[in-house]
Amino acid sequence: MAPTELKQYSLADVASHNKPNDLWMIIHDKVYDVTKFLQEHPGGEEVLIEVAGKEASSEFDDVGHSTDAKESMKKFLVGEVIEAERKAKKSHGSTPTTTAPSSSSWLGSLKTKFFG
């Protein structure tokens, strides 16, 4: 049996669900409707309201949720972010290993430029 495909949502779709009576969020490219969980959330509803309609992976990861908490999230899963808008997808391919030239190559270039 093929895995069930999740419904695809744009970031704008998710952003429109940003009120306590209609609260969605994105965690690791998955879209969750946590409206019914708001009052049950052990950390209080305010923390969920702060990320209503937004990408919340960092906030979720920073808390260090238990395995049970991660498992219970499955019942709130409504879809995933469309591939073209996923945060995990890098727009420039792989991350470069360095962002600046090494000090030795930079210094060598500088010496060559000024001292020939």
Secondary structure, DSSP 8 states (H G I E B T S, - for coil): -------EE-HHHHHT-EETTEEEEEETTEEEE-GGGGGG-TT-HHHHHHTTTSB-HHHHHHHT--HHHHHHGGGGEEEEE-GGG-SSS-TTSS--S-SS--HHHHHHHHHHHHH-
